[in-house]
Amino acid sequence: MPVAKPKPRDQIRRFDIFAEWNRLKAREQLNLSEPNARAYGLAVAKIVAARKFHGYKPEQVSEWRRNAKKGQVTGAWWKHLGSSAEYDKKIIERMGKTFYKRLFQPAIRRAWREGLRYEDIRDTLRKQWNPRRRQVATTS
């Protein structure tokens, strides 16, 4: 009997894919450790997704955006915006560890290694995963 593919516990967002994409970038291109790569990936996703950062000066946020766009890691600016533990909670645990390890992470890594761009995969992958999640929710 074939083993069923795991399904995400919650809807997969562009944010999730972008955070993982940038985690990979941090590991592969910026040579960050895994905990720092997770913090970096989450921070970059937050910066791109956020319209406003309450409690921070606009100049500071602009600098973070420039650093994220350039792939800048000096000064560990991203540590103010995310952590490895927060990545685990907001990305991995939200979708489910099994789904993350068996489907999500390998699919993103494969696209990365094939030289695809984030924009090429963000919606395609979500279209594969999110309908399966809804089917489970309606049949449960």
VEXKOLKOL-990145 format. One line per 10 residues: number of its first residue (from 1); their letters; for each residue x, y, z of N, C-alpha, C, O, CB. Coordinates in steps of 0.1 Angstrom, whole numbers, plus 5000, padded with zeros to 4 digits. Glycine has a CB too. Example, Ala and Ser with C-alpha at 12.3 -4.5 7.8 and 13.67 -1.06 7.14 Angstrom:
REM VEXKOLKOL-990145
1) AS) 5132/4943/5078/5123/4955/5078/5132/4967/5078/5142/4967/5085/5113/4955/5090 ~ 5128/4978/5071/5137/4989/5071/5129/5000/5079/5134/5011/5080/5141/4994/5057
This chain:
REM VEXKOLKOL-990145
1) MPVAKPKPRD) 5008/4988/5000/5000/5000/5000/5009/5012/5000/5018/5014/5008/4990/5000/5012 ~ 5006/5022/4991/5015/5034/4990/5012/5043/5003/5001/5044/5008/5012/5042/4977 ~ 5023/5049/5007/5023/5058/5018/5017/5072/5013/5022/5077/5003/5037/5060/5025 ~ 5007/5077/5020/5001/5090/5016/5011/5101/5019/5018/5101/5029/4988/5092/5024 ~ 5011/5111/5010/5020/5122/5012/5014/5131/5023/5002/5132/5024/5021/5131/4999 ~ 5023/5136/5031/5018/5145/5042/5012/5157/5036/5015/5162/5026/5029/5148/5052 ~ 5002/5163/5044/4995/5175/5039/4998/5186/5049/5001/5183/5061/4980/5172/5038 ~ 4999/5198/5045/5002/5209/5054/4990/5211/5064/4979/5209/5061/5004/5222/5047 ~ 4994/5214/5077/4984/5216/5087/4977/5229/5085/4965/5231/5089/4991/5216/5101 ~ 4984/5239/5079/4978/5252/5076/4981/5256/5062/4991/5250/5056/4983/5263/5087
11) QIRRFDIFAE) 4974/5266/5057/4977/5270/5043/4991/5275/5041/4997/5282/5050/4967/5282/5040 ~ 4997/5271/5030/5011/5276/5027/5010/5289/5021/5003/5291/5011/5018/5265/5018 ~ 5017/5299/5026/5017/5313/5022/5030/5316/5013/5040/5308/5014/5016/5322/5033 ~ 5029/5326/5005/5041/5331/4998/5052/5334/5009/5063/5332/5006/5038/5344/4990 ~ 5047/5340/5020/5057/5343/5031/5065/5331/5035/5077/5332/5037/5049/5348/5043 ~ 5059/5319/5036/5066/5307/5040/5076/5303/5030/5088/5300/5033/5056/5295/5042 ~ 5072/5303/5017/5082/5300/5006/5093/5310/5006/5105/5306/5004/5074/5299/4993 ~ 5090/5323/5007/5100/5333/5007/5110/5332/5018/5122/5333/5017/5094/5347/5007 ~ 5105/5329/5030/5114/5327/5042/5123/5315/5040/5135/5315/5043/5105/5325/5055 ~ 5118/5304/5035/5126/5292/5032/5136/5295/5021/5148/5290/5022/5117/5280/5028
21) WNRLKAREQL) 5132/5302/5011/5141/5306/4999/5153/5314/5005/5164/5311/5001/5133/5314/4989 ~ 5150/5323/5014/5161/5331/5019/5169/5324/5030/5181/5327/5032/5155/5344/5025 ~ 5163/5314/5036/5171/5305/5045/5181/5298/5037/5193/5297/5041/5161/5295/5053 ~ 5177/5292/5025/5186/5285/5016/5197/5295/5011/5209/5291/5011/5178/5279/5004 ~ 5193/5307/5007/5203/5317/5003/5213/5319/5014/5225/5320/5011/5196/5330/4999 ~ 5209/5321/5026/5218/5323/5037/5227/5312/5039/5239/5314/5042/5210/5326/5050 ~ 5223/5299/5038/5231/5288/5039/5241/5286/5027/5253/5285/5029/5223/5275/5040 ~ 5236/5287/5015/5243/5283/5003/5252/5295/4999/5264/5292/4994/5234/5280/4992 ~ 5248/5307/4999/5255/5318/4994/5262/5327/5004/5273/5332/5002/5246/5327/4985 ~ 5255/5328/5016/5261/5337/5026/5268/5330/5037/5274/5336/5046/5249/5345/5032
31) NLSEPNARAY) 5268/5317/5036/5275/5308/5045/5272/5310/5060/5281/5310/5069/5290/5310/5044 ~ 5259/5312/5063/5255/5313/5077/5252/5299/5083/5249/5290/5075/5242/5322/5078 ~ 5253/5298/5096/5250/5286/5103/5235/5284/5101/5227/5293/5098/5254/5286/5118 ~ 5230/5272/5104/5215/5269/5102/5207/5278/5111/5197/5284/5106/5213/5254/5106 ~ 5210/5280/5124/5202/5289/5132/5202/5303/5127/5191/5310/5127/5207/5289/5147 ~ 5213/5308/5123/5214/5322/5117/5207/5323/5104/5200/5333/5101/5228/5326/5116 ~ 5207/5312/5096/5201/5312/5083/5185/5312/5085/5178/5319/5077/5205/5299/5075 ~ 5180/5305/5095/5166/5306/5098/5162/5320/5102/5152/5325/5098/5162/5295/5109 ~ 5170/5326/5111/5167/5339/5115/5167/5349/5104/5158/5358/5102/5177/5344/5126 ~ 5177/5348/5095/5179/5356/5083/5167/5354/5074/5161/5364/5069/5192/5353/5076
41) GLAVAKIVAA) 5163/5342/5071/5152/5339/5062/5139/5345/5067/5131/5351/5059/5150/5324/5060 ~ 5136/5344/5080/5124/5350/5085/5125/5365/5085/5115/5371/5082/5123/5345/5100 ~ 5136/5371/5088/5137/5385/5089/5135/5391/5075/5128/5401/5073/5151/5389/5094 ~ 5141/5385/5065/5139/5390/5051/5125/5389/5047/5119/5399/5041/5148/5383/5041 ~ 5118/5378/5050/5104/5377/5047/5096/5387/5054/5086/5393/5048/5099/5363/5050 ~ 5099/5390/5066/5091/5400/5074/5093/5414/5068/5083/5421/5066/5096/5400/5089 ~ 5105/5417/5064/5108/5430/5058/5101/5432/5045/5095/5443/5043/5123/5432/5056 ~ 5100/5422/5037/5094/5423/5024/5079/5424/5026/5072/5431/5018/5098/5412/5015 ~ 5073/5416/5035/5059/5415/5037/5053/5427/5044/5041/5430/5042/5056/5402/5044 ~ 5061/5433/5053/5055/5443/5062/5053/5456/5054/5062/5460/5046/5064/5445/5074
51) RKFHGYKPEQ) 5042/5463/5057/5040/5476/5052/5046/5486/5062/5051/5497/5058/5025/5479/5050 ~ 5045/5483/5075/5051/5492/5085/5057/5484/5096/5053/5473/5099/5040/5501/5091 ~ 5067/5489/5102/5073/5483/5114/5071/5493/5126/5077/5503/5126/5088/5480/5112 ~ 5061/5490/5134/5058/5499/5146/5070/5498/5156/5075/5487/5159/5045/5495/5152 ~ 5073/5509/5161/5084/5510/5171/5098/5512/5165/5107/5513/5173/5083/5498/5179 ~ 5099/5512/5152/5112/5514/5146/5112/5527/5137/5102/5531/5132/5116/5502/5137 ~ 5123/5533/5137/5125/5545/5128/5124/5541/5113/5130/5531/5110/5138/5553/5132 ~ 5118/5549/5105/5117/5546/5091/5131/5545/5085/5132/5536/5075/5109/5557/5084 ~ 5141/5552/5089/5154/5551/5084/5160/5537/5086/5167/5532/5078/5163/5562/5089 ~ 5157/5532/5098/5162/5519/5102/5156/5508/5093/5163/5499/5089/5159/5516/5117
61) VSEWRRNAKK) 5143/5509/5091/5136/5499/5083/5141/5500/5069/5143/5490/5062/5121/5502/5083 ~ 5143/5512/5064/5149/5514/5050/5163/5507/5049/5166/5501/5039/5150/5529/5046 ~ 5171/5509/5059/5184/5502/5059/5183/5487/5059/5190/5481/5052/5192/5507/5072 ~ 5173/5482/5067/5171/5467/5067/5167/5462/5053/5172/5452/5048/5161/5463/5078 ~ 5158/5470/5047/5153/5466/5033/5165/5466/5024/5166/5457/5015/5142/5476/5029 ~ 5174/5476/5024/5185/5477/5016/5194/5465/5018/5199/5458/5009/5193/5490/5018 ~ 5197/5462/5031/5205/5450/5035/5199/5437/5030/5207/5429/5024/5207/5450/5050 ~ 5186/5436/5031/5180/5423/5026/5181/5422/5011/5184/5411/5006/5165/5423/5031 ~ 5179/5433/5004/5179/5433/4990/5193/5429/4984/5195/5422/4974/5175/5446/4984 ~ 5204/5434/4992/5217/5432/4988/5223/5418/4993/5234/5414/4989/5226/5443/4992
71) GQVTGAWWKH) 5216/5412/5001/5221/5399/5008/5232/5402/5018/5241/5394/5020/5226/5390/4997 ~ 5231/5414/5024/5241/5418/5034/5239/5411/5047/5228/5411/5052/5240/5434/5036 ~ 5250/5406/5052/5249/5399/5065/5258/5405/5076/5257/5401/5087/5253/5384/5063 ~ 5266/5414/5072/5275/5421/5082/5266/5428/5092/5256/5434/5088/5285/5430/5076 ~ 5270/5428/5105/5263/5435/5115/5251/5427/5120/5244/5431/5130/5258/5448/5110 ~ 5248/5415/5115/5238/5406/5119/5225/5414/5122/5218/5412/5132/5242/5399/5132 ~ 5221/5423/5113/5209/5431/5114/5197/5423/5115/5187/5428/5122/5208/5441/5102 ~ 5196/5411/5109/5184/5403/5109/5181/5398/5123/5169/5394/5125/5186/5392/5099 ~ 5190/5397/5132/5188/5391/5145/5178/5399/5153/5172/5394/5163/5201/5390/5153 ~ 5176/5412/5149/5166/5420/5156/5152/5417/5152/5142/5421/5158/5169/5435/5153
81) LGSSAEYDKK) 5151/5409/5141/5137/5407/5135/5133/5393/5135/5121/5390/5132/5138/5412/5121 ~ 5141/5383/5138/5137/5369/5138/5148/5361/5145/5159/5365/5148/5135/5365/5124 ~ 5144/5349/5148/5153/5339/5154/5150/5325/5148/5140/5323/5142/5151/5339/5170 ~ 5159/5316/5151/5157/5302/5147/5144/5296/5153/5137/5289/5147/5169/5294/5150 ~ 5143/5299/5166/5131/5294/5173/5118/5299/5167/5108/5292/5166/5132/5297/5188 ~ 5118/5312/5164/5106/5318/5158/5103/5312/5144/5092/5310/5140/5108/5334/5157 ~ 5114/5310/5136/5113/5303/5123/5106/5289/5125/5097/5286/5118/5126/5301/5116 ~ 5111/5282/5135/5105/5269/5138/5090/5270/5140/5082/5262/5135/5112/5262/5150 ~ 5086/5280/5148/5072/5281/5152/5063/5287/5141/5053/5281/5138/5071/5291/5165 ~ 5068/5297/5135/5060/5304/5125/5060/5298/5111/5051/5300/5103/5064/5318/5123
91) IIERMGKTFY) 5070/5290/5108/5071/5283/5095/5069/5268/5097/5059/5262/5092/5084/5286/5088 ~ 5078/5261/5103/5078/5247/5104/5066/5241/5112/5059/5233/5106/5091/5242/5110 ~ 5064/5245/5124/5053/5240/5132/5040/5243/5126/5030/5236/5127/5054/5245/5146 ~ 5039/5255/5120/5026/5260/5115/5021/5250/5104/5009/5247/5103/5027/5274/5110 ~ 5031/5246/5095/5027/5237/5084/5028/5222/5088/5022/5214/5081/5035/5240/5072 ~ 5035/5220/5099/5037/5206/5103/5051/5201/5100/5056/5203/5088/5027/5196/5097 ~ 5058/5196/5110/5072/5191/5108/5073/5181/5097/5083/5181/5089/5078/5186/5121 ~ 5064/5171/5096/5065/5161/5086/5064/5167/5072/5072/5163/5063/5055/5150/5089 ~ 5054/5175/5070/5052/5181/5057/5064/5190/5054/5069/5189/5042/5039/5190/5057 ~ 5069/5197/5063/5081/5206/5060/5093/5197/5056/5099/5200/5046/5085/5214/5073
101) KRLFQPAIRR) 5096/5187/5063/5108/5179/5061/5106/5170/5048/5116/5168/5041/5111/5170/5072 ~ 5094/5165/5046/5093/5155/5035/5089/5161/5022/5093/5156/5011/5083/5145/5038 ~ 5082/5173/5022/5077/5179/5009/5082/5193/5007/5088/5196/4997/5062/5178/5009 ~ 5079/5201/5017/5082/5216/5015/5097/5219/5013/5100/5224/5003/5077/5223/5027 ~ 5105/5215/5023/5119/5218/5022/5126/5212/5009/5133/5219/5002/5126/5213/5034 ~ 5123/5199/5006/5129/5193/4994/5125/5200/4981/5133/5201/4972/5126/5178/4993 ~ 5112/5204/4980/5107/5211/4968/5114/5224/4966/5118/5228/4955/5092/5213/4969 ~ 5115/5232/4977/5122/5245/4976/5137/5243/4973/5142/5250/4964/5121/5253/4989 ~ 5143/5233/4979/5157/5231/4976/5159/5226/4962/5169/5231/4955/5163/5220/4986 ~ 5151/5218/4957/5152/5213/4943/5150/5225/4933/5158/5227/4924/5141/5203/4940
111) AWREGLRYED) 5141/5234/4935/5139/5246/4927/5152/5255/4928/5156/5260/4918/5127/5254/4931 ~ 5157/5256/4940/5169/5265/4942/5181/5259/4934/5188/5266/4927/5173/5265/4957 ~ 5183/5246/4935/5194/5239/4928/5192/5239/4912/5202/5239/4905/5196/5225/4933 ~ 5179/5240/4908/5177/5240/4894/5179/5254/4888/5177/5256/4876/5163/5235/4891 ~ 5181/5264/4897/5184/5277/4892/5171/5285/4890/5171/5296/4883/5192/5277/4880 ~ 5160/5280/4895/5147/5288/4893/5147/5300/4902/5155/5301/4911/5135/5279/4896 ~ 5138/5309/4899/5137/5321/4908/5125/5319/4917/5116/5311/4914/5135/5334/4899 ~ 5125/5326/4928/5114/5325/4938/5101/5328/4931/5091/5321/4933/5117/5335/4949 ~ 5101/5338/4922/5088/5342/4915/5083/5331/4906/5071/5330/4904/5091/5354/4907 ~ 5092/5322/4902/5088/5311/4893/5081/5300/4901/5073/5292/4895/5100/5305/4886
121) IRDTLRKQWN) 5083/5299/4914/5078/5287/4921/5068/5291/4932/5060/5282/4936/5089/5280/4928 ~ 5067/5303/4937/5059/5306/4948/5045/5302/4947/5039/5297/4957/5060/5321/4951 ~ 5038/5305/4935/5024/5301/4934/5022/5287/4929/5012/5281/4932/5018/5311/4924 ~ 5031/5282/4921/5030/5269/4916/5030/5259/4927/5022/5250/4927/5042/5266/4906 ~ 5039/5260/4936/5040/5250/4947/5028/5252/4956/5022/5242/4961/5053/5252/4955 ~ 5024/5264/4959/5012/5266/4967/4999/5260/4961/4991/5254/4968/5010/5281/4970 ~ 4998/5260/4948/4987/5254/4941/4987/5239/4942/4976/5233/4942/4987/5258/4926 ~ 4998/5233/4944/4999/5218/4946/4995/5215/4960/4988/5205/4962/5013/5213/4943 ~ 4999/5223/4970/4997/5219/4984/4984/5224/4990/4978/5216/4998/5009/5224/4992 ~ 4980/5236/4988/4969/5241/4995/4955/5234/4992/4948/5233/5001/4967/5256/4991
131) PRRRQVATTS) 4953/5231/4979/4940/5223/4977/4939/5210/4984/4929/5206/4989/4938/5221/4962 ~ 4951/5203/4985/4951/5190/4993/4947/5193/5007/4941/5185/5014/4965/5183/4992 ~ 4952/5204/5013/4949/5207/5027/4935/5209/5029/4929/5205/5038/4958/5220/5031 ~ 4928/5217/5019/4914/5219/5020/4906/5207/5019/4895/5205/5026/4910/5229/5009 ~ 4910/5197/5011/4903/5185/5009/4903/5177/5023/4892/5171/5026/4909/5176/4999 ~ 4914/5177/5030/4915/5170/5043/4905/5177/5052/4898/5170/5060/4929/5170/5048 ~ 4905/5190/5053/4897/5198/5062/4882/5195/5060/4874/5195/5069/4900/5213/5061 ~ 4878/5194/5047/4864/5192/5044/4859/5177/5047/4847/5175/5049/4860/5196/5030 ~ 4868/5168/5046/4865/5154/5048/4866/5149/5062/4862/5138/5066/4873/5145/5039 ~ 4872/5158/5071/4875/5154/5084/4862/5155/5093/4863/5152/5105/4886/5162/5091
